[in-house]
Amino acid sequence: MSKLFLELANFIMLFNMAGYAFISVLHFFTKSTNVKSVICVLQICFNFFLACSAFLDMYLAKGDVIYPILFGVLAVALFMLLSATQFVYKKANRFLLNNMSMIFTVGMIVITRISTERALRQLMIFLIVLVFSMAIPYMFSKIDIWNKLTYVYAAVGLALILVVLLVGKVTNGSKITITVFKLTFQPSDAVKILFIFFLAAYLWTDIHLYKIVISAAVSAMFIITLVLSKDLGSALIFAVVYIFMVYMATGNYIYLVGGNAAIIIASIVAYNLFSHVRVRFNIWLDPWADIDNKGYQIAQSLFSINSGGLFGTGLFRGSPTVIPFCETDFVFSAVAEEMGILFGICLLIVVITSFVEMLRIASLIHNMFYRLIVYGISISLIFQTFLTVGGGTKFIPLTGVTLPLVSYGGTSLLVSSVMYFIVQAIYIKLRDESKNNLLYKFHKDLDDGKRKDKSNSKTTKNTN
Amino acid sequence: MMEKEKINQTVKQPKTQINKETDKVVKSDRHDNKFYNFFMPVEYPTRKKQIITSLVVFGVLFLGIFIYISVSYAVNKTSYIDNPYNRQEANLLKQNLRGAILSSEGKTLAYTDVYEDGTQHRVYPYGAMFAHAVGYSDLSKTGIEKEANYYLVNSGDNLLQRAVHKTIDSWPNAYTVGYANGNTVWSTLRLDLQQAAYYGLGNQKGAVIVTEVKTGKILAMVSKPDFDPQTIEEDWIDLTANKSNSALLNRCLQGLYPPGSTFKIFTAKEYLDEGYDTNEYSFNCNGSYSYESSKISCYHGTAHGTLDFKASFAKSCNSSFANIGMSLNKNKFSAGLESLLFNEELPSVFIDVAPAVSTFDISTDNKQMQTSIGQGDTSVTPYHINLVTMAIANKGKIMKPYIIDKIEDTNDFTVKSYKASEYKTIITEDEAAFLKDLMVEVVESGTASALKNENYTLAGKTGSAEYNDFGDSHAWFTCFAPAEDPEIAVTVIVEKGGTGSSTAAPLAKDILDVYFGVK
């Protein structure tokens, strides 16, 4: 019987994942709140059964008691995430919470398969992160000066990445980590949030050309610092987030088109200026030429994805661990090898539904500051996903960023979790305040052409 | 009617009146489309277009990834597995037993056995007989073992079969329990023909290739000297050290030999092509032919007397063909030979064994004369000669040769089947008929008349290719049968075998006899 389960486990897992992805997409095509709440319950069921089948599979394959223990801790963590959040914040967005839980579950399955010690560590970090994250909606409801700290965000953010550039540790050719009290951080990940807040706080009131120029200059400082630290992936994310946020703030297509043209020009300049950019690009063109050395990683990643086929080899039956950094930058390849390409695609669909939900929330918000934050976060998360998956599959050159909520690593997990909870916080705030409709009135005034009048906004705030 | 239209207009009008400056949306703008609707469920100012643009941009990017992954999987799945850096094969072999390779009659040519200690061993019941065709899989891979590697290590066993560790009856070994069965490869090779060719060659070096002219199926492929694929790992050092033997070389595909008189097929075709009337051709052979300072002699200096074109070919008269060769235009001759697959890559049978490229040199008059009788700086592979023979037999059309018929899983489900496909038409139907007549005459009254028999008609051409200055020669014979409606083409080369008619032709006859059930 257990043998049969071992053979079937992959299909059970795929069934749960595909079912989850399917109802998540369905969620957007129904208006009935009843159907939506049924979908949310079903999502939790699929999530639970996915975790059950995966950890049972691993337990049966290895017979180690650590797997049931990990499952237990994971169940507690997810219960905390799903129930406690909803208990404290009745108006939390259940759909995003469920997605967060599902994506993290997949990450835990992969990391557990790769290394149980790391899985345990990741879970512990998640529990701490969760406690911190759950305070965010409360902070947002009590503190209302988020849109006034414009230059603080920029200064702190820049300072952080400059410190990394100057004293950071060189890992794998890039200066991206810094060690404080024996804990290693990757500040560029966290600075992403500060950067989004800076842009939102700077651009939300009114749009003048000089504002665009100054924000572009500040963003360029961020991006150039990151390029100098050889953190190309983060640099690219910052650039794209900046372009999309300006596009959203102005509503003008020219910034989107012009911004992307600027990225392409900057990439060509970077290609000619920096040898490590050239190396990355050449590996992308032909990873087989230097398979022993520089092309090894991407070649192994491609082997992994293709050797699993559509349904995957089954847990412990592939060898994703031969890819260097399989648990961080190449976690998608590990998922695709052992759980199948279809499973990987379903995972991406779930990530995309998160993106769509965030966009939906952004469209509901009439406060431009909060809208820009939600929008910026959604773009940052989805673009990071695109970079890491595209890089691992050789769709685009490799940049070495993590897959939010899936990859192993404290900073990445913290930042993605905080991002999700900031969106939650804004969503909760929106639902709280839309009741008395004050916020609506306030912004209606702004959009009627009084946005420049700051005194006006202050008075409205007071009534609020 | 009018009123109805009016009502419609009043309903429609607000839709077109969106205040673009403030991006404000009025209630009536709400679209009927659900997809648009969920982005703007309330009447607030919204950046609907911007939101949808972002969605579309990333939607397209991810769609690109999905398509890229799927296409890359479909394209690369069979080739990635052969990369030495890929551990997929090792992983699969922990669960699946490498599948069997069968001859077209269903005889097992290779299978995997599991020993008591749990180690897997590849077994080749016919030893060295299929060394080059089936290949080997230990150490590295070649032949069918490499060509079908992906399918051999994958299994079509269903979940239940895997779960209950079912193994097929033909492998009653208890140690195979626990493994799923790899797919079975049905080759096009025929054991009886392969045996005839293998034993016919005996201890001589050489190569035999037998193909089905209407499909391109390779029925037999023997190259000697050979090796035992089962012990390749132990023998490897000896095999690679012995350069003069080059046992690992597949002589059918990669052995380059002077074509000898088999090249007269090419010369005859070119003579016809350049518009000469072959019916009016006549030559008086006194045993040799001289052009300027160089001289060509007939074999053993035999004087053939007065010959027409057909007899020149049938008797394989060197003097006459040197005469014919010298009447050809150099440029046209070059172009003609290139159209007959010289200087180009031949269709591949195995991905890792690229057929050698046949070359010629007619830059000087002497070289042109030598080449026209198949000597000089001309070299061909047996495979090339066989392809041309196939073309003559099949009205000018070459079918692409292939060696794997189909791949089946253990439940007899066909995983993949290989279809006959046309490779190229190199000569016209008339030219094919003309050359066929010439080759029939070779057996009727010419150098291969010993092969004439009552059971089947055949058309062929002998060749004795001198490879040194002492007159020693490789023996060639290429033929197809039955002449009226050709089925198979056989090409034989025996290194240092002397004349084609004495060594190569009888071997071809042995194979044909087996094919037609005479023996």
Chai-1 contact restraints between the chains, C-beta under 6 A:
chainA,res_idxA,chainB,res_idxB,connection_type,confidence,min_distance_angstrom,max_distance_angstrom,comment,restraint_id
A,K3,B,A163,contact,1.0,0.0,6.0,A-B,restraint_1
A,L4,B,A163,contact,1.0,0.0,6.0,A-B,restraint_2
A,E7,B,L159,contact,1.0,0.0,6.0,A-B,restraint_3
A,E7,B,R162,contact,1.0,0.0,6.0,A-B,restraint_4
A,E7,B,A163,contact,1.0,0.0,6.0,A-B,restraint_5
A,L8,B,L159,contact,1.0,0.0,6.0,A-B,restraint_6
A,F28,B,F38,contact,1.0,0.0,6.0,A-B,restraint_7
A,F29,B,K34,contact,1.0,0.0,6.0,A-B,restraint_8
A,M248,B,R47,contact,1.0,0.0,6.0,A-B,restraint_9
A,M248,B,Q50,contact,1.0,0.0,6.0,A-B,restraint_10
A,G251,B,R47,contact,1.0,0.0,6.0,A-B,restraint_11
A,G251,B,Q50,contact,1.0,0.0,6.0,A-B,restraint_12
A,I291,B,Y85,contact,1.0,0.0,6.0,A-B,restraint_13
A,F303,B,Y80,contact,1.0,0.0,6.0,A-B,restraint_14
A,F303,B,N86,contact,1.0,0.0,6.0,A-B,restraint_15
A,N306,B,Y73,contact,1.0,0.0,6.0,A-B,restraint_16
A,N306,B,N76,contact,1.0,0.0,6.0,A-B,restraint_17
A,N306,B,K77,contact,1.0,0.0,6.0,A-B,restraint_18
A,N306,B,Y80,contact,1.0,0.0,6.0,A-B,restraint_19
A,S307,B,Q88,contact,1.0,0.0,6.0,A-B,restraint_20
A,G318,B,N91,contact,1.0,0.0,6.0,A-B,restraint_21
A,S319,B,R87,contact,1.0,0.0,6.0,A-B,restraint_22
A,S319,B,N91,contact,1.0,0.0,6.0,A-B,restraint_23
A,I341,B,I69,contact,1.0,0.0,6.0,A-B,restraint_24
A,I345,B,F66,contact,1.0,0.0,6.0,A-B,restraint_25
A,L359,B,I51,contact,1.0,0.0,6.0,A-B,restraint_26
A,L359,B,L55,contact,1.0,0.0,6.0,A-B,restraint_27
A,S363,B,F39,contact,1.0,0.0,6.0,A-B,restraint_28
A,S363,B,T46,contact,1.0,0.0,6.0,A-B,restraint_29
A,S363,B,I51,contact,1.0,0.0,6.0,A-B,restraint_30
A,H366,B,Y44,contact,1.0,0.0,6.0,A-B,restraint_31
A,I382,B,F58,contact,1.0,0.0,6.0,A-B,restraint_32
A,F386,B,L61,contact,1.0,0.0,6.0,A-B,restraint_33
A,V389,B,I65,contact,1.0,0.0,6.0,A-B,restraint_34
A,G390,B,I65,contact,1.0,0.0,6.0,A-B,restraint_35
A,T393,B,I69,contact,1.0,0.0,6.0,A-B,restraint_36
A,F395,B,I65,contact,1.0,0.0,6.0,A-B,restraint_37
A,F395,B,Y68,contact,1.0,0.0,6.0,A-B,restraint_38
A,D447,B,T22,contact,1.0,0.0,6.0,A-B,restraint_39
A,D447,B,P45,contact,1.0,0.0,6.0,A-B,restraint_40
